C-alpha cells in the first residue's frame, strides 16, 4: 500500500498525513482550524469577485466617452 500524501498545515506549516483519521485536515489541529476560521470571520481573508476586480480598475475603456 502506498504511503499517504503529506501536506503542510495552512496555518503553521507543520507536515501532516492526509488520512481520514485526521479529522482536522487540512489543518494539523483544532487550534489551527479555529485560528483560520477566526481569520475568515474577522475578514482578514477575502475572495475577490470578477465584478469587484473590474470596479477597482482605473483607466478602462468604459471610462472613455
FIZA-353273 format. One record per residue: x, y, z of N, C-alpha, C in turn; residue in one letter. Coordinates in Angstrom, 3 decimals. Layout:
<atoms>
> n.c1 / n.c2 / n.c3 / ca.c1 / ca.c2 / ca.c3 / c.c1 / c.c2 / c.c3 / residu
> X / Y / Z / X / Y / Z / X / Y / Z / a $
...
</atoms>
This chain:
<atoms>
> n.c1 / n.c2 / n.c3 / ca.c1 / ca.c2 / ca.c3 / c.c1 / c.c2 / c.c3 / residu
> 0.841 / -1.183 / 0.000 / 0.000 / 0.000 / 0.000 / 0.885 / 1.245 / 0.000 / x $
> 0.518 / 2.236 / -0.772 / 1.296 / 3.464 / -0.881 / 1.149 / 4.305 / 0.383 / x $
> 2.189 / 5.038 / 0.673 / 2.155 / 5.934 / 1.831 / 1.176 / 7.070 / 1.553 / x $
> 0.462 / 7.533 / 2.577 / -0.479 / 8.631 / 2.360 / 0.270 / 9.919 / 2.016 / x $
> -0.367 / 10.792 / 1.264 / 0.289 / 12.053 / 0.933 / 0.514 / 12.888 / 2.194 / x $
> 1.566 / 13.662 / 2.167 / 1.884 / 14.557 / 3.275 / 1.659 / 15.981 / 2.789 / x $
> 0.912 / 16.756 / 3.572 / 0.628 / 18.155 / 3.243 / 1.044 / 19.021 / 4.421 / x $
> 1.181 / 20.306 / 4.175 / 1.513 / 21.243 / 5.243 / 0.251 / 21.918 / 5.751 / x $
> 0.168 / 22.075 / 7.057 / -0.951 / 22.790 / 7.668 / -0.957 / 24.217 / 7.112 / x $
> -2.105 / 24.719 / 6.644 / -2.159 / 26.067 / 6.085 / -1.817 / 27.165 / 7.092 / x $
> -1.958 / 26.875 / 8.373 / -1.683 / 27.906 / 9.379 / -0.242 / 27.867 / 9.879 / x $
> 0.208 / 26.703 / 10.354 / 1.533 / 26.633 / 10.986 / 2.586 / 25.935 / 10.130 / x $
> 2.182 / 25.364 / 9.021 / 3.070 / 24.688 / 8.064 / 3.637 / 23.361 / 8.575 / x $
> 3.084 / 22.817 / 9.646 / 3.516 / 21.508 / 10.138 / 3.125 / 20.443 / 9.118 / x $
> 4.013 / 19.507 / 8.844 / 3.735 / 18.425 / 7.899 / 2.792 / 17.412 / 8.550 / x $
> 1.703 / 17.078 / 7.841 / 0.728 / 16.113 / 8.350 / 0.346 / 15.146 / 7.238 / x $
> -0.046 / 13.947 / 7.625 / -0.514 / 12.968 / 6.649 / -1.965 / 13.247 / 6.304 / x $
> -2.300 / 13.155 / 5.022 / -3.678 / 13.358 / 4.549 / -4.404 / 12.022 / 4.638 / x $
> -4.953 / 11.743 / 5.819 / -5.643 / 10.478 / 6.070 / -7.000 / 10.755 / 6.711 / x $
> -7.965 / 9.872 / 6.513 / -9.305 / 10.081 / 7.081 / -9.301 / 10.222 / 8.605 / x $
> -8.338 / 9.614 / 9.272 / -8.285 / 9.690 / 10.725 / -7.946 / 11.090 / 11.229 / x $
> -7.359 / 11.921 / 10.379 / -7.051 / 13.296 / 10.770 / -8.309 / 14.130 / 10.571 / x $
> -9.067 / 14.313 / 11.618 / -10.365 / 14.976 / 11.497 / -10.267 / 16.480 / 11.291 / x $
> -9.077 / 17.052 / 11.411 / -8.922 / 18.498 / 11.227 / -8.291 / 18.860 / 9.887 / x $
> -8.062 / 17.868 / 9.033 / -7.377 / 18.154 / 7.778 / -8.112 / 19.219 / 6.979 / x $
> -7.456 / 20.105 / 6.325 / -6.026 / 20.155 / 6.051 / -5.196 / 20.744 / 7.186 / x $
> -5.818 / 21.014 / 8.322 / -5.089 / 21.568 / 9.458 / -4.509 / 20.451 / 10.315 / x $
> -3.504 / 20.787 / 11.119 / -2.875 / 19.775 / 11.966 / -3.618 / 19.587 / 13.281 / x $
> -4.399 / 20.581 / 13.687 / -5.060 / 20.511 / 14.986 / -6.320 / 21.370 / 14.985 / x $
> -7.120 / 21.183 / 16.015 / -8.316 / 22.008 / 16.171 / -7.927 / 23.472 / 16.350 / x $
> -6.827 / 23.718 / 17.048 / -6.364 / 25.092 / 17.276 / -6.117 / 25.815 / 15.949 / x $
> -5.355 / 25.196 / 15.054 / -5.067 / 25.825 / 13.761 / -6.345 / 26.024 / 12.956 / x $
> -7.249 / 25.066 / 13.028 / -8.524 / 25.175 / 12.319 / -9.325 / 26.371 / 12.835 / x $
> -9.384 / 26.551 / 14.155 / -10.148 / 27.653 / 14.740 / -9.491 / 29.005 / 14.484 / x $
> -8.175 / 29.049 / 14.472 / -7.478 / 30.297 / 14.146 / -7.828 / 30.724 / 12.726 / x $
> -7.833 / 29.775 / 11.794 / -8.178 / 30.076 / 10.406 / -9.631 / 30.531 / 10.291 / x $
> -10.528 / 29.861 / 10.988 / -11.937 / 30.253 / 10.973 / -12.097 / 31.673 / 11.505 / x $
> -11.386 / 31.998 / 12.567 / -11.441 / 33.346 / 13.127 / -10.933 / 34.397 / 12.154 / x $
> -9.908 / 34.062 / 11.386 / -9.382 / 34.998 / 10.389 / -10.423 / 35.273 / 9.310 / x $
> -11.141 / 34.227 / 8.875 / -12.216 / 34.433 / 7.896 / -13.329 / 35.284 / 8.505 / x $
> -13.701 / 35.004 / 9.759 / -14.796 / 35.724 / 10.407 / -14.462 / 37.199 / 10.607 / x $
> -13.194 / 37.509 / 10.845 / -12.801 / 38.905 / 11.037 / -12.394 / 39.572 / 9.726 / x $
> -12.637 / 38.893 / 8.620 / -12.399 / 39.398 / 7.264 / -10.933 / 39.694 / 6.970 / x $
> -10.031 / 38.913 / 7.572 / -8.615 / 39.030 / 7.223 / -8.356 / 38.402 / 5.862 / x $
> -9.195 / 37.447 / 5.478 / -9.128 / 36.828 / 4.155 / -10.333 / 37.315 / 3.365 / x $
> -10.138 / 37.501 / 2.076 / -11.247 / 37.899 / 1.208 / -11.124 / 37.179 / -0.123 / x $
> -12.265 / 36.884 / -0.694 / -12.307 / 36.269 / -2.008 / -12.796 / 37.337 / -2.973 / x $
> -11.970 / 37.680 / -3.930 / -12.331 / 38.712 / -4.896 / -13.295 / 38.145 / -5.924 / x $
> -14.227 / 38.970 / -6.342 / -15.129 / 38.571 / -7.416 / -14.688 / 39.271 / -8.695 / x $
> -15.113 / 38.764 / -9.816 / -14.759 / 39.379 / -11.096 / -15.307 / 40.798 / -11.172 / x $
> -16.519 / 41.020 / -10.676 / -17.117 / 42.349 / -10.702 / -16.331 / 43.307 / -9.818 / x $
> -15.937 / 42.883 / -8.649 / -15.179 / 43.741 / -7.744 / -13.840 / 44.118 / -8.367 / x $
> -13.217 / 43.194 / -9.083 / -11.954 / 43.492 / -9.739 / -12.139 / 44.557 / -10.814 / x $
> -13.192 / 44.473 / -11.585 / -13.440 / 45.460 / -12.636 / -13.778 / 46.818 / -12.044 / x $
> -14.517 / 46.849 / -10.941 / -14.892 / 48.119 / -10.331 / -13.673 / 48.883 / -9.833 / x $
> -12.625 / 48.186 / -9.454 / -11.439 / 48.825 / -8.913 / -10.440 / 49.263 / -9.966 / x $
> -10.653 / 48.902 / -11.223 / -9.712 / 49.254 / -12.276 / -9.822 / 50.729 / -12.624 / x $
> -8.690 / 51.314 / -12.956 / -8.641 / 52.725 / -13.327 / -8.234 / 52.815 / -14.790 / x $
> -8.871 / 53.727 / -15.522 / -8.486 / 53.964 / -16.900 / -8.936 / 52.899 / -17.877 / x $
> -10.042 / 52.242 / -17.613 / -10.542 / 51.246 / -18.550 / -11.242 / 51.938 / -19.702 / x $
> -11.491 / 51.217 / -20.763 / -12.154 / 51.792 / -21.931 / -13.580 / 52.227 / -21.605 / x $
> -14.174 / 51.659 / -20.569 / -15.526 / 52.061 / -20.188 / -15.553 / 53.483 / -19.643 / x $
> -14.391 / 53.985 / -19.167 / -14.320 / 55.340 / -18.628 / -14.284 / 56.387 / -19.740 / x $
> -13.961 / 55.975 / -20.949 / -13.847 / 56.905 / -22.070 / -15.219 / 57.202 / -22.657 / x $
> -15.493 / 58.445 / -23.055 / -16.790 / 58.772 / -23.684 / -16.909 / 58.211 / -25.072 / x $
</atoms>
